[in-house]
């Protein structure tokens, strides 16, 4: 539920170990799982907005508005947080809208500054013009997108506020530069709490680690080693706990096909004590960045910032994210056109949630809903999904998969299924790398190969139901926007 003090900011505070007493730090249930953190307003802005000194506004959505000027009026200060709250309350949706990229580039170009001095106004105006140009380029794919339209209106407000002309030079985004972190250790003054294993070993036995992976058509291996093949088209949460939020978007491999694959991945690392600032990582088809959305490669400016690091293993193909403050390793790959995901995480972190009843769609923990699961056939059977025109015959698919996966386990079966369904030989590599990631990340070496699929019994993984609060907000949205605009 939203805070009564500031209804647009549903969660406050910083999560702490262990889980039960934590408070969520940021709202992350957005239309695409993306959050943007704004600097605190100052002076009259803080008074009008209700934000306490030292706090930061969190604007979320597919790409919440990131530009708020010093002289923004009262209605502007009220509109963006209210819109953020609305976006946080609406269900996730799939969209090709690229407004997040525009927001990130503007954020980088202005180095997060929304109150430029008079000498910096020309540069700020150039950044605004670049921002406006970016929104125009993605306009066709953003029709009806609230975050997009809020950004467009926000740009107009800021250009008017700083007397920026619509015609003039534009700027190139500049990525935030940080000192190169050491590969072997965190900063010397990094607090112990920012290294999960060191802190854990000091007080108790070694932690138990779990693994979750998603690859191919897609095939899901949960934290409890259940193996499922799912439809799950659209945006779905893989992980949602006090420290981390992961959301994937799956799209049809071929027009009209029941086969889907992961085309977009969003990871939100939540602000954690003196260790890391909130960071967002987003990958899409043909775009596997080696940095977070703000251009940085570590956890920000706190003492333990290097306890969160991103490393590019193979350019455009393989990225690894180490979150040592929660003992977590994430591997993201692009294989062919699509993405794969694998994570190693301590059980304590997996179960660090406030609302256990709200985890019904947390795929890595609960698996896919029953109505989203697919029974792929055994050896010699035909795929239940419509086959592509150039799919492999069974014998050829089996031989191709055998080259990379000599053990006829579920990864081998998944490979055969994907070749029969899509005809895309890259799915062979997706299954191969998924198993390689299991070998690297799974703590139980006797459980690397699975041979029996798991189909969730009825009632354990029910289909999602629309929340009453979301439906009510949809009904009230026009009236709320009119009220805020007239404030």
N, C-alpha and C positions, 0 to 999 in steps of 0.2 A: 504494500500500500504506500502511496506517496506521503511524504512528510507533511504535517500540518503547517509547519513553519514556512516551508517553501515548496508548494505543491508541484512545481515542475521538476524537482530533484528527488526522485524516488528513494535513492539510497545515499547514506552519508557514512563517513567514518572510514577506517582502514581495517581490513581483515587481519586477524591475529590467530596464530596457532594456539591451541587446537581448535577444531571447527565449531562446536556447538554454540559458543557465545559470540560468534563473529557477526559483524554487520557488513553488508555489501558496500563497496566503495563507490561504485558507479552504476548507472543504468546501462545495460548492454543489450536488452531485448528490443532491438530496433528492426527496421524493415530490412536491413541487411547485416545486422550484427556489428555496425560500425559506430564508434564513439569518437567525439572530438572534444578536447579539453581546452577551454578558453582561459586566458589570464583573468585575474580578478578585476572588476571595475573599480574605479577610484572616485573619491569625492562624492558629488551628487548622484553619480550612477549607483554607487553602493547603497546610498540612502534610498533611492527609488526602487532598486531591485530587491532589497532585503538581504543581500549577500553580506555576510560578515567579513571583516578585514582578514586578509590572508587566504580566503576561500576562493575556489575557482568555479566558474560555471561549466557545466558539462552539457554540451549540445549533442544530441544523438539522433540517429536516423540513418538513412542510406549514406548521407554525408551531411551532417548537421551544419548549420551556418557557422562559419568560423570568423567572420569579420564584423567586429562591433567597435565603432569609433568612440573617441573620447566624448564627442559632443552629441552622441545619440540621444534622441528624445526619450521621454518616458514610455511612449507607446512602443518604441523600438526595443527598449530594454525588457518590456513585458512580453513582447510578441515572441522573441526567439526562445526564451526558456519555456513558455507555454507550449510552443510548437514542439520543443524537444520532449516535453512530457507526453504530449499526444503521440508523437512518433514512438516513444518508448512503450506505449500501451497498446499499439496496434500490432497485429500479427505480422510475422515475417513474410516477405513477398520477393519474388524473383524479378529482376529488371536489368536490362542492358545499360541503363543510365550510368554515365561515367562522371557524375557530379563529384564523387569522392576524389577522383584524380584532380579535378579543378580545384577543390578545396585544399588538397595537400600541396599543390604547386603554389597556391596563393600563400598558404601558411609558411612554406619554405622561403618564398620570395621576400616576405616581410619579416622573416625571422620571428614570427609570433607577435610582432608589434602592432597594436591597433590604436596607438596614440602618437603618431609621428610628429616630430617637431617641424616647425615651418620650413627649415632647411631641407627636411626629408620629404616634404609633401610631393614634389615632382616625382620622386622615385616611388612613393606610395601610390600616386595616381597611375603611374605606368604599370604597377602591379595590378591595380584594379582593372585597367583596360585589358591586360592579359587575362585576368580572371573572367571578365565579361566575354572576351573572345572564346575562351574555353567553354563557357556555358552555351554560347551560340552554336558551337560545333557539335555539342551533344544534345541540342534542344530536341531533335526529332525523336530520340530514344527516351526522353525524359518527360513526355507529355503526361500530365496528371500526377507527376511526382511532387509531393509536398516539399521535400527537402530541396529539390531543384528550384521550385518557384520561390521558396523563401530566400534562397541564395541570390536569385535574380533581383528580387526586390531589395535585398540587403545591399547589393552592389550599387543599385541606383541611389539608395539613401546615402551611402558613403561617398559616392562621387559628387552628389549635391552638397554634402556637408563640407568636403574639402575643396569644393569648386574645381573639380577635375573635368576637363573637357573630354568628350567621347572620342575625339580624334587626337592622335598624338602617339608618341613612342610607347612601345610595350616593353616588358622586361622578361628576362629568362629566369625561371625559378632557380634559386641557389639552395643546395642541400646544406643542412646543418652539419658542420664539421666538428668532430670530436677527436681528442687524442687517441691514437691507436691503443686499444686495451691489450694487456698482456695475455697471451694464450695459456699461460700456466697458472696464473693466480689472479685473484681480485686485488683491488687497491689495498695497500698495506693497512689503511685505516678502515677497511670494510668491516662492519660489525659482524660478530659471529652469527647472529640471527639470519644474516644474508647468505649463509652457507648451510643448507638444510642438513646435509649428512654430518658435518662437524657438530652442529647443534644437537642433532639426534643422538649421535654416538656418545656424547657427553652425558646424556641423561638416561639412555635406555639402550636396548639392543638395536641391531641394524634394522632399518625399515624394510617392509615388504613392498616390492615394486610390482606394478601391473602394466599391461600393455594393451593398447587399442590401435587398430589399423583399419583404413578404408581404402579400397583400390578397385579398379576395373568397373564392373557393370551396375552398381557397385556391390562389392562384397565387404562385409563388416565382420571384424573379429573384435569382440567386446572385451572389457576388462576382466571378465570372468571366463574367457576363452570359448565363448559361444561363437559359432561361425554361421552367418546368415547371408543370403543374397537378397537384395531389396530393390524395390522400385524407387521409393523416396524421391520423386521428382520435385524440384523446387528447393526452397531453403529449409534446412533442418539443423538443429543443434546437435553437435557431437558431444561436447563437454560444456557443462555449466556449473561451476562451483564458486567458492568464495574468492578464488585467486585467478581464475582463467575461464574464458568463454571462447568456444570454437564453434563456428557455423560453416556448413558447406552448402553449396548450391549445385544441384545435379540437373543436367539438361539432357534431352533425348540425343542419342548418338546419331540417329538418322531421322528425318522428318517422318512422323507417324509411327515411329518405332517405340516399343515398350522398353527397349534397352536404354538406360541412362548412364551417365558418367559424370564425375565431378569436374565442373568448369570454373568454380570459384570457391575460395577458401578465405575466411576471415578469422583471425585470432586476436583476442583482446586480453592483454596482460594487465590486470588491475593494479592500481596503486597499492604498494605494500610498505608500510612503516618507513624506516629509513633506508630501504633497499632500492626500490624502483618507483619511477613515475608510471602512470598508465601509458601503455604502448599498444599500438594497433599494427598488425601485420596483415596485408591482404595480397593474395595471389589470384591470378585469373589465367585463362587459356592464353598461351603465348606471352605471358608476363609473370615471371617468377622473380620478384625483386630480391636484392640482397640487403635490404634495409627496411626499417619500419616506415610507416606512412609519413612520418615527419622527417625522414632522411637520415635519422640516427641509426646506429648499429648496437647501442647498448641501452641500459635502463634509465638514462637521463642524467640528472645532475646530483643525485643523492650519493652518500658515501658508498653505498653498496651497489652502485649503478652497473658495475661490470659483472654482477651476479646474474644479469640478463644480457645475453650476447647472441648475435646472429652471425652465422658464418656461411659463406658461399663455398660449397664443396666442388660443384661443377657449374660453370656459368650457364644460367638459364635452365638448368635441369635439376639441381640438387641443392637444397638449403637446409641447414641445421640450426635450430634455436636451442640454446642452453639456458634454462631458468634455474640456476643453482639454488636460489633462495627458496624454491619449493621442490627441489630435487627432481626436476622434470626436464626431459629431452624430447624435442619435437623434430621430426624429419618430414620435409615437404619436397616432393619431386614432381616434375612435369615429364610424363612419358607419352610421347606422341603429342596429341592435342590436350590431354586431360591430366588432372592432378591426382596424386596419391598422398595419403596422410598416415603418419605413424607416431605414436607417443609412448614414452615410458614415464610412469608417474607413481609416486608412493600411494599406498592405499589410504593413508590418512588424508592426503590431499584430494583423492578421488571422492571421498565421502564428506569433504568439508563443505557442507551446505546448510543453509538455515531452514529451508522449506523442503523437506524430503518428499512431501506429497507432490511438490511441483516439478519433480524430476522425471515425470512420465515419458517425456520425449527426449531425454538425455540418452542418445543412441549408444554411446560407448559403454554406458552402464546398464541400460535396460534392453538394448537391442531395438530392432525395428518393430513398429506396430504389426500385428498379425496380418492386417489387410494389405501391408506393404511388402510382405515376405514372398519370395519366389522359391519354388521347389525346382532346382535345376536337375536335369536327369542324370542317371548313372551312365556307365560306359555302354556305348552302343545305341543309346536312346537319342531321340531328336530333341532339339531345344524347344521349349514351349513358347518362346518369344518369336515374333515374325523375323525371319532371317533376311539379311541384306542380300542384294543381288549377287554379290561376289563373295559370299561366305565360303568357308572351307567345307568339303565333305568331312565326315567324322574321322575317317582314317587319317586324312591329311592334318586335321586339327590336332589329333592325338599325337601324331609324330612330331609336329612342330613344337608342341608343349613339352614333349619328352626331352627335346634337346636342351631346354633350360631347367626343367623340373623333373629329374629322373625318378623321384619318389612320387608315387601316385596317391598323394594326399589331397586335401581339399583345395590347396593352391593349384595343384595340377588340374583338378576337376574344374575349378573356376576358370582357369586358362582355356580349357577346351570349350566350356560353355560360352565364353566371350568370343572366341573365334567363330563358333557356330552361329552366334547371334549377330555379330557385327562384321566379321570378315577383316577386321583391323588387326594386323599382326603385332602392332604396338601393345595390345593387351597381353600378349605373351610376356613382354618385358615388365609390364605393370605387375603381373603375378609374381614374376621372378624377383623384382626389387622389393615387393611386399614381404616375401619370405626372407630375403636378406635383411630387411629391417627388423623382422621378428628375431632373427639370430643375433642381431646386435643389441636389441632393446629388451627382449623378454628375459626375465630373471630365472625362469625354470627351463633349463636346457632339455628336460625330458618332455616338455610340452611344445616344442617347436612345430612339429607336424601334427595336424589334426586330421582325423579320418571320418568323423561322423558330424554331419551338420546338425544344427539345433534349430528346431522350429518352436517358437514360443507358444505354450498352451493358451487357449482363449482366456481372456480376462487379465492376463499378466501384462500385456502390452496393447492397450486399447487404442483405437484411433483417436486423434486429437479432437476435442470439442471446442467450439468457440467460447471464449470467456465472456461472461455477462458484462464485465467492465469494458472490454474492448468494443462490444456491440453498442453499449451506451455511449461511449466516447465518439463512435462513428456517427451516431444520431445527433449528438450535441456539437459536433465539430463546426458546422457553419455558424451556429450561434456564438460559440466561444471565440472564433476568429473575428466575428463582427464586434464582439464586446471588447476584445483586446485592441483591435484597430482603432476603436473610438475612445480608448482610455487616454 
